Amino acid sequence: MTNPIADPGHGHSPAAWTAVVIMLVGFAAATVAFCFEQPVLVIASVALVPIGAIVGWALAKAGYGVKGPKYAPKAH
């Protein structure tokens, strides 16, 4: 059984998933660009990482974070 008081939510929210996906795409694209020696694409891809963090923060402030009013967790 889970204790709802001790359950931190683990970030399973649209805000968290969106932020992580954007940052993961940034890291993956930067890795590929680095392998092909494309410094401009590396820098552009690395710029996606803070953008992902900002998007996640903005979505959390908009109510899509863990305990936000627009977030409805799915039952397991």
DSSP file (Angstrom, degrees, kcal/mol; ACC not computed):
  #  RESIDUE AA STRUCTURE BP1 BP2  ACC     N-H-->O    O-->H-N    N-H-->O    O-->H-N    TCO  KAPPA ALPHA  PHI   PSI    X-CA   Y-CA   Z-CA
    1    1 A M              0   0    0      0, 0.0     2,-0.4     0, 0.0     0, 0.0   0.000 360.0 360.0 360.0 147.6    0.0    0.0    0.0
    2    2 A T        -     0   0    0      5,-0.0     3,-0.1     3,-0.0     5,-0.0  -0.777 360.0-136.7 -99.4 145.2    1.1    3.5   -0.6
    3    3 A N    >>  -     0   0    0     -2,-0.4     4,-1.3     1,-0.1     3,-0.6  -0.888   9.2-154.2 -98.3 112.5    1.0    6.2    2.0
    4    4 A P  T 34 S+     0   0    0      0, 0.0    -1,-0.1     0, 0.0    -2,-0.0   0.762  93.5  55.8 -62.3 -23.4   -0.3    9.4    0.3
    5    5 A I  T 34 S+     0   0    0      1,-0.2    -2,-0.0    -3,-0.1    -3,-0.0   0.890 113.1  39.4 -73.5 -38.5    1.5   11.5    2.9
    6    6 A A  T <4 S+     0   0    0     -3,-0.6    -1,-0.2     2,-0.0    -4,-0.0   0.564  91.2 101.6 -88.2  -9.1    4.9   10.0    2.1
    7    7 A D     <  -     0   0    0     -4,-1.3    -5,-0.0     1,-0.2    -1,-0.0  -0.667  51.3-169.9 -81.1 109.7    4.4    9.8   -1.7
    8    8 A P        -     0   0    0      0, 0.0     3,-0.4     0, 0.0    -1,-0.2   0.612  39.2-118.8 -77.0 -10.1    6.2   12.7   -3.3
    9    9 A G    >   -     0   0    0      1,-0.2     3,-1.8     2,-0.1    -2,-0.1   0.117  26.5-124.7  95.4 -23.0    4.7   12.1   -6.7
   10   10 A H  T 3   -     0   0    0      1,-0.3    -1,-0.2    56,-0.0     3,-0.1   0.636  56.8 -75.7  55.8  17.7    8.0   11.5   -8.4
   11   11 A G  T 3  S+     0   0    0     -3,-0.4     2,-2.2     1,-0.2    -1,-0.3   0.685  78.4 156.5  74.9  17.4    7.4   14.2  -10.9
   12   12 A H    <   +     0   0    0     -3,-1.8    -1,-0.2     4,-0.1     3,-0.0  -0.527  34.9 115.0 -77.8  80.8    4.9   12.2  -13.0
   13   13 A S  S  > S-     0   0    0     -2,-2.2     4,-2.7    -3,-0.1     5,-0.3  -0.957  80.7-108.5-143.3 159.1    3.3   15.3  -14.5
   14   14 A P  H  > S+     0   0    0      0, 0.0     4,-2.3     0, 0.0     5,-0.2   0.870 119.4  54.2 -57.6 -35.4    2.9   16.9  -17.9
   15   15 A A  H  > S+     0   0    0     49,-1.7     4,-2.1     2,-0.2     5,-0.2   0.936 111.6  43.1 -64.5 -45.8    5.3   19.7  -16.9
   16   16 A A  H  > S+     0   0    0     48,-0.3     4,-2.5     2,-0.2     5,-0.2   0.931 115.3  47.9 -67.4 -45.9    8.0   17.2  -15.8
   17   17 A W  H  X S+     0   0    0     -4,-2.7     4,-2.5     1,-0.2     5,-0.2   0.912 112.4  49.4 -63.0 -41.9    7.7   14.9  -18.8
   18   18 A T  H  X S+     0   0    0     -4,-2.3     4,-2.3    -5,-0.3     5,-0.2   0.929 112.2  47.9 -63.1 -45.1    7.7   17.8  -21.2
   19   19 A A  H  X S+     0   0    0     -4,-2.1     4,-2.3    -5,-0.2    -2,-0.2   0.925 113.5  47.2 -61.3 -45.1   10.8   19.3  -19.6
   20   20 A V  H  X S+     0   0    0     -4,-2.5     4,-2.6     1,-0.2    -2,-0.2   0.901 111.6  50.2 -66.4 -41.0   12.6   16.0  -19.6
   21   21 A V  H  X S+     0   0    0     -4,-2.5     4,-2.4     2,-0.2    -1,-0.2   0.923 111.5  48.3 -64.6 -43.5   11.8   15.2  -23.2
   22   22 A I  H  X S+     0   0    0     -4,-2.3     4,-2.0    -5,-0.2    -2,-0.2   0.929 114.8  45.4 -62.3 -44.4   12.9   18.6  -24.5
   23   23 A M  H  X S+     0   0    0     -4,-2.3     4,-2.5    -5,-0.2    -2,-0.2   0.884 111.8  52.0 -67.4 -37.7   16.2   18.3  -22.5
   24   24 A L  H  X S+     0   0    0     -4,-2.6     4,-2.6     2,-0.2    -2,-0.2   0.902 109.2  49.7 -65.3 -40.8   16.7   14.7  -23.7
   25   25 A V  H  X S+     0   0    0     -4,-2.4     4,-2.8     2,-0.2     5,-0.2   0.903 110.5  51.9 -62.4 -40.5   16.3   15.8  -27.3
   26   26 A G  H  X S+     0   0    0     -4,-2.0     4,-2.2    -5,-0.2    -2,-0.2   0.929 112.0  44.5 -61.5 -46.3   18.8   18.6  -26.8
   27   27 A F  H  X S+     0   0    0     -4,-2.5     4,-2.1     2,-0.2    -2,-0.2   0.914 115.2  48.2 -64.6 -42.7   21.4   16.2  -25.3
   28   28 A A  H  X S+     0   0    0     -4,-2.6     4,-2.2     2,-0.2    -2,-0.2   0.926 113.2  46.6 -65.2 -44.6   20.8   13.6  -28.1
   29   29 A A  H  X S+     0   0    0     -4,-2.8     4,-2.6     1,-0.2    -1,-0.2   0.888 112.0  51.4 -65.3 -38.2   21.0   16.2  -30.9
   30   30 A A  H  X S+     0   0    0     -4,-2.2     4,-2.3    -5,-0.2    -1,-0.2   0.884 109.0  51.5 -65.4 -37.5   24.2   17.8  -29.3
   31   31 A T  H  X S+     0   0    0     -4,-2.1     4,-2.0     2,-0.2    -2,-0.2   0.931 112.4  44.8 -64.7 -45.6   25.8   14.3  -29.1
   32   32 A V  H  X S+     0   0    0     -4,-2.2     4,-1.7     1,-0.2    -2,-0.2   0.925 114.2  49.3 -64.4 -44.3   25.1   13.6  -32.8
   33   33 A A  H  <>S+     0   0    0     -4,-2.6     5,-2.4     1,-0.2    -1,-0.2   0.871 109.6  52.5 -63.6 -36.2   26.2   17.0  -33.9
   34   34 A F  H ><5S+     0   0    0     -4,-2.3     3,-1.3     1,-0.2    -1,-0.2   0.901 107.0  52.2 -65.2 -40.5   29.4   16.6  -31.8
   35   35 A C  H 3<5S+     0   0    0     -4,-2.0    -1,-0.2     1,-0.3    -2,-0.2   0.847 112.3  45.4 -64.8 -33.1   30.1   13.3  -33.5
   36   36 A F  T 3<5S-     0   0    0     -4,-1.7    -1,-0.3    -5,-0.1    -2,-0.2   0.272 115.1-118.1 -93.3  11.2   29.7   15.0  -37.0
   37   37 A E  T < 5 +     0   0    0     -3,-1.3    -3,-0.2     1,-0.2    -2,-0.1   0.923  62.2 147.3  53.4  54.7   31.9   18.0  -35.9
   38   38 A Q     >< +     0   0    0     -5,-2.4     4,-2.0     1,-0.1     3,-0.3  -0.801  21.2 179.4-117.5  85.7   29.2   20.6  -36.3
   39   39 A P  H  > S+     0   0    0      0, 0.0     4,-2.3     0, 0.0     5,-0.2   0.826  78.9  55.4 -62.7 -32.5   29.9   23.2  -33.5
   40   40 A V  H  > S+     0   0    0      1,-0.2     4,-2.3     2,-0.2     5,-0.2   0.921 110.6  45.5 -66.3 -41.4   27.0   25.4  -34.5
   41   41 A L  H  > S+     0   0    0     -3,-0.3     4,-2.5     2,-0.2    -1,-0.2   0.840 109.9  55.6 -69.9 -32.1   24.5   22.6  -34.1
   42   42 A V  H  X S+     0   0    0     -4,-2.0     4,-2.5     2,-0.2    -2,-0.2   0.949 111.0  43.9 -62.4 -47.7   26.1   21.5  -30.8
   43   43 A I  H  X S+     0   0    0     -4,-2.3     4,-1.5     1,-0.2    -2,-0.2   0.909 114.5  49.5 -64.8 -42.2   25.6   25.0  -29.4
   44   44 A A  H  < S+     0   0    0     -4,-2.3     4,-0.4     1,-0.2    -1,-0.2   0.894 113.1  47.2 -64.1 -39.0   22.1   25.2  -30.7
   45   45 A S  H >< S+     0   0    0     -4,-2.5     3,-1.3     1,-0.2     4,-0.4   0.889 108.7  53.2 -70.4 -39.1   21.2   21.8  -29.3
   46   46 A V  H >< S+     0   0    0     -4,-2.5     3,-1.3     1,-0.3    -1,-0.2   0.814  99.0  65.6 -65.2 -28.5   22.7   22.6  -25.9
   47   47 A A  T 3X S+     0   0    0     -4,-1.5     4,-1.2     1,-0.3    -1,-0.3   0.723  89.3  67.9 -65.4 -20.0   20.5   25.7  -25.9
   48   48 A L  H <> S+     0   0    0     -3,-1.3     4,-2.6    -4,-0.4    -1,-0.3   0.766  86.7  69.3 -69.8 -24.0   17.5   23.3  -25.7
   49   49 A V  H <> S+     0   0    0     -3,-1.3     4,-1.8    -4,-0.4    -1,-0.2   0.965 104.4  36.8 -64.3 -54.1   18.5   22.2  -22.2
   50   50 A P  H  > S+     0   0    0      0, 0.0     4,-2.4     0, 0.0    -1,-0.2   0.842 114.8  58.0 -67.6 -28.1   17.7   25.5  -20.4
   51   51 A I  H  X S+     0   0    0     -4,-1.2     4,-2.7     2,-0.2    -2,-0.2   0.921 105.3  50.5 -63.4 -41.5   14.7   26.0  -22.7
   52   52 A G  H  X S+     0   0    0     -4,-2.6     4,-2.4     1,-0.2    -1,-0.2   0.901 110.2  49.5 -60.9 -41.2   13.4   22.6  -21.5
   53   53 A A  H  X S+     0   0    0     -4,-1.8     4,-2.3     2,-0.2    -1,-0.2   0.903 111.8  48.1 -64.9 -40.5   13.8   23.7  -17.9
   54   54 A I  H  X S+     0   0    0     -4,-2.4     4,-2.7     2,-0.2    -2,-0.2   0.908 111.3  50.0 -66.6 -41.8   12.0   27.0  -18.5
   55   55 A V  H  X S+     0   0    0     -4,-2.7     4,-2.6     2,-0.2     5,-0.2   0.919 111.5  49.1 -62.9 -43.3    9.2   25.2  -20.3
   56   56 A G  H  X S+     0   0    0     -4,-2.4     4,-2.2     2,-0.2    -2,-0.2   0.915 112.4  47.6 -61.9 -43.1    8.8   22.8  -17.4
   57   57 A W  H  X S+     0   0    0     -4,-2.3     4,-2.4     2,-0.2    -2,-0.2   0.919 112.5  49.2 -62.8 -43.7    8.8   25.6  -14.9
   58   58 A A  H  X S+     0   0    0     -4,-2.7     4,-1.6     1,-0.2    -2,-0.2   0.902 111.5  48.7 -64.9 -40.9    6.2   27.6  -16.9
   59   59 A L  H  <>S+     0   0    0     -4,-2.6     5,-2.8     2,-0.2     6,-0.4   0.886 110.6  51.2 -66.3 -37.5    4.0   24.5  -17.2
   60   60 A A  I ><>S+     0   0    0     -4,-2.2     3,-1.2     4,-0.3     5,-0.6   0.914 110.8  48.1 -64.5 -41.5    4.2   23.9  -13.5
   61   61 A K  I 3<5S+     0   0    0     -4,-2.4    -1,-0.2     1,-0.2    -2,-0.2   0.801 106.8  58.1 -67.3 -27.7    3.3   27.5  -12.8
   62   62 A A  I 3<5S-     0   0    0     -4,-1.6    -1,-0.2    -5,-0.2    -2,-0.2   0.497 128.7 -96.2 -80.9  -3.2    0.4   27.1  -15.2
   63   63 A G  I < 5S+     0   0    0     -3,-1.2     7,-1.7    -4,-0.3     8,-0.5   0.526  97.7 109.0 106.1   6.6   -1.0   24.3  -13.1
   64   64 A Y  I   < +     0   0    0     -5,-2.8   -49,-1.7     6,-0.2   -48,-0.3   0.281  54.7 100.9 -99.5  11.2    0.4   21.2  -14.9
   65   65 A G  S > <S-     0   0    0     -5,-0.6     3,-1.9    -6,-0.4     2,-0.5  -0.168  94.4 -67.2 -82.5-176.9    2.9   20.3  -12.2
   66   66 A V  T 3  S+     0   0    0      1,-0.3    -1,-0.1   -53,-0.1   -53,-0.1  -0.668 129.6  12.6 -63.2 121.1    2.5   17.6   -9.6
   67   67 A K  T 3  S+     0   0    0     -2,-0.5    -1,-0.3     1,-0.3    -3,-0.1   0.545  96.7 139.4  77.0  17.2   -0.4   18.9   -7.4
   68   68 A G    X   -     0   0    0     -3,-1.9     3,-1.3     1,-0.1    -1,-0.3  -0.518  65.7-114.3 -81.7 158.4   -1.3   21.6   -9.8
   69   69 A P  T 3  S+     0   0    0      0, 0.0    -5,-0.1     0, 0.0    -1,-0.1   0.732 114.7  48.6 -67.0 -21.7   -5.0   22.3  -10.4
   70   70 A K  T 3  S+     0   0    0     -7,-1.7     2,-0.5    -5,-0.1    -6,-0.2   0.412  93.1  92.1 -97.9   2.2   -4.9   21.1  -14.1
   71   71 A Y    <   -     0   0    0     -3,-1.3    -4,-0.1    -8,-0.5    -6,-0.1  -0.864  49.3-177.7-103.1 123.9   -3.1   17.8  -13.3
   72   72 A A        -     0   0    0     -2,-0.5    -6,-0.0    -8,-0.1    -2,-0.0  -0.927  21.0-141.3-119.7 105.1   -5.1   14.7  -12.7
   73   73 A P        -     0   0    0      0, 0.0     2,-0.3     0, 0.0   -60,-0.1  -0.317  18.5-118.8 -66.2 147.8   -2.9   11.7  -11.9
   74   74 A K        -     0   0    0      1,-0.1     2,-0.2     2,-0.0     0, 0.0  -0.637  27.4-114.4 -85.0 143.0   -4.0    8.3  -13.3
   75   75 A A              0   0    0     -2,-0.3    -1,-0.1     1,-0.1     0, 0.0  -0.505 360.0 360.0 -74.7 145.2   -4.8    5.5  -10.9
   76   76 A H              0   0    0     -2,-0.2    -1,-0.1     0, 0.0    -2,-0.0   0.427 360.0 360.0 -92.3 360.0   -2.5    2.5  -10.9
